[in-house]
Amino acid sequence: MLKKLPAYLLEKNRLVGTVTFSVLFALIFLNIYIPFSDTAWFGLGNSQTFLFTAGFAFISILILVLSRTVMYQTGKFVVFTYLGYVLWCILEVLLICVFYAFVTIDVVRPGDGSWIGIFSRALPYGSISLIIPYILSGMYFTIMEKNKTIRLMNSPEVVSDEPVSAKPEGKITLFDDGGALRLSVRTSNLYYIESDDNYIKVWYLDARAELKTYMMRCRLKTVEQSFRDTSLVRCHRKYIVNLDRVKVLRKEKDAYYLDLDCDSIPPLPVSRTYAAAVLDRFRKSPDKVRREA
């Protein structure tokens, strides 16, 4: 449960899809559940009941949308674990059930039943109507991600620094948010990758040893996770650098900088957030670069 949550589950389109599917599932489930509940007051026939139903549905959807918006923004700065994601989903269920109990007691005003009693009876139904679609959508997105990886291995739409080779060793392959493989380059020819909002810029040498840049729609975090065990390392919120192309690691005042073996590329900064990871990689491979104070 303490493992890092896959980044694709926190992508904007995946969060929107989860909310949409959960709302549709909940509407269908609650319509089936109404006849078997003694506290359910949903309905579309009576005008007053319809207003309560529409208002409850609207505010509940708003709670989910706001919650997932906060989750998306938080995911940019905080590493989500499976446990954190599960607890977040449980909190959403609790908020919806608390709101339902409040509306039932203070607006609908049933003849009997305490707030705690109504909440305890609403909790299992609220859990079913939200947790099940959360699980199903998570499984669906996981299958989609695996299928995307399979498609990438067979995609002909590739921009490459050399003719397609039968030997895939030493290659970095990058694909966009739509799952299409867009760039395949030898690791030795890759300098660094730069974040540009929802896009990335890849700086590399082409087949004629000329420095090129290629832009594609992709998140830098996705690249970082995909190539964690390679020579690529995150050195800044905007940069991932290929350590094989680093010539000098130097320190100026309170900051580190990386000089690459290409004079036309300016030094890349190493932010405090990633300094420890970068220095650790250099300690493991002391022969790659020299350090300058």
N, C-alpha and C positions, 0 to 999 in steps of 0.2 A: 504493500500500500504506500510505501514511502518512495517508490520509484517515480521518476519524473514522468509527468503526463505527456503523451505525444503532442507535439505542437499543432498538428492538423486539427485536433479537437477544439482548439482555441481560436482557429481562424474565423474571420468574420462571417463568411458564407456558411460555415458549419454551425456556428452558434445561431444564426438566423434560421437555418434548416431545423435545428433541434427545437427551437421555440415554436416554429410553425407546425411541425409534426406533433409536438406535445399538446398544443391547443386543439388541433383536430381530433387527436386521440381522446383528450379529456371530454370534449363535447359529445362524442359518440358514447363514451363510457358512462358519463353522468346521465345521459338520457335513458340508458339501460338501467342505471342504478336507482333512479327516482322512485319507481313503483315499490321498491323494497325498503325504502327509508321512511322513518317516521318524523324526520327533521328536515327532509328536503322540501324546498318551497319553489324550486325552479318551475317555470312554465311560460308558455308563449300565448296562451289563450286570453287569460285575464289581463286587462291593461295594466293594472297596478303590479301584478306579478311579473309581467313582461318587463316593466321598467326596472324592477329590482334585479331580474335576471340579466338584462342587458348591462346594467351598471356594474353588477358583480363581475360579469365576464370581462368587461372593458378594463376595470381596475386590476383584475387578476392578470390579464395579459400585459398590462402596463408594468406590473410588478416583475413579471418574468423578463420583459424587454429591458427594464432598467437594471435588473440583476445581471443579465448576460452582457449588457453594455459595460457595467463595472468590471465584470470578469474579463472581458476582452481588453480593457484598458489596463487592468491590474496585471494581466499576463505579459505585458510589455516590459514590466519591471520586476515581477516576482516569478520565481520558478514554481509552477503548480505541480504538486504530486497527486497521485491517485487518491490518497486520503483527503487532501485538501479539496479536490473536485467533488468527492462524495459528500463531504461535510457541507460544501456549498449547495449541492442539490438538496440535501436534507433540510437546510435552512430555508430554501425556497418553498418546500412543501409545508414547513411549519408556518411560514408567513401567510401562505394561502389559506391554511386551515384556521389560523387565528382570525384572519379577516372574515372567513365564512362564519365562524362562531359569533363574531361581533355583529355581523349583519343579521344573523338569525335572531339573536337576543334583543338587540337594540333597534332594529328596523322592522323585521317581520313580526317580532314579539309573539312567539308561540305560547300556547296556554300553559305548558309545563316544560320542564327541562332546565337544568343549570348550564352555565357557560362551560364549565369543565366537562359536563356530560356530553354536550353537543360537540365540543372540540375533540373529545376522545373518540366519539363515533365518526366524526368527519376525517380524523387522521388516517385510518386505514384506507378509506376511499380516496382521499387526496394523494396518498402514497402510491396507490395503484395507478391513478390517472396521470401522474407525473413521472414516477420512477420507471415504470415500464417503458414509456416512450423514450426516456433518457437512455435506457439500456439498449433498446432497439436501434435508436439513431446512432449510438456509439458503435454498435456492432456493424451497422451499415457503412459508416464512415471508415471503419477499420478495413472492411472488405474492399471498399473503393480505393483506399490507399494501397493495398496489396495489389489490386488489379492494375493500378496506375504504374506501379513499379514494374510489373510484368510487361505492360505496353511500352514502357521506356526502353526495355531491352530489345524491342523489335521495331522501334520507330525509325522510319527512313528519313524523317525531317530533321537532319542534324547539320549544324554548322561546325566544321572541324578544322583544325590547323594542319591536317594532313589527310591523304586518302585513307578510306576505311581500311583498317588492318584486321587481320584475323586474331591478332594478339591484343586483348583488352588491357593487359597489365600497364600500370603507370598512367592511367587515364582518369581525368576528372570529368564526370558527366553531370550537367546541370539541366534541370527541367523547370518549366514555368508552373504557375498555379493551376493551369488547366491540365497538367499532366503530360504535356508534350516535351520531348527531349529537344533542347534548343542548342546546346553547346557541348562539344566533346573536345577536350584539349589535353595534351600530355601534361602531367604534373610538372615536369621540368620547364615547361613553357608558360606556366601560370605564375603571375606576379602577385596580384591581390584582387580582392573583390570589395566593391564599395557599395554601401547602401544609399539609395536615392528614393526616399518615401517608400512606396510599395514596389519599387523596382530595385534591381541591382545592376551594377556595372562591373563587368569582368575585364581585367587588364591582362593581356597575354601576348605572346609572340606567335605570329602566323608562320606558315611554311617558308616564307622568305625572310624570317627573322626580323620582321617589322613589328613594332609595338602597336597592338590593336585594342580596341575596347568594344565590348558587346553588351547591349542593354536588354534585359528581359524582366518580365513581371515575376518577382519572386521575393520572399522575405529572407533577410540575411540570417535570421535565426534558423530557418530551414536548412540553409547551407551548412551552418555551424554544426547542427545535429547530424546531418547526413555524412559529414567527413570528419567526425570527431577523432578517429584513429589514424588520420593521415598527417601529412606535413602542414596542413592548413590549420591555423589557430586564430581565434578571435583576439584582437589586440585593442579594439576600440568599438564603441557602439556603432560606428560607421564602417569599420574595416575588418576584413579577414585577410591575413597575409600568409603567403607560402614561405615557410621558414627556409626552404631550400634556396630561395632567392634573396635571403637576407644576408647582407655583407657585414654590417656592423650594428651592434646594439650599443647605443650610447645614452648616457644620462646627462641631462642639462637641468640644473637646479633641482626641482622636485619631480621632474617628468623624464620618462624614457622615450627614445625615438629609434626607429628602425630605418637604416639606410639599405636600400635594395641595390642589386648589382646592375642598375640601369640609371644612367645619369639624368635621363629625362623625367624620372619619377621622383617627386619630392619625398622627403622623409615622412614616414607614417608615425603618428603619435601612438603611444601606449598609455591608455587611461588607467587610473588607479584601480578601477573595477577588474581589469583583466591583467594587470601587471604581474601579479603572483603566478598566474597560469603561464604567462609568456616566459617569465624567468625560470619557472620549473622546467619548461620544455628545453630551455637552453642548458640547464644543468644536466639534463639527461643526454644531451648531444653537444658536448663542449667543443667538438672539433668543427662544427658547422660555421660558427661565426666568432669574431673576437669582440670583446666588450671594451668600450672606452668610457672612462669616467668623465 
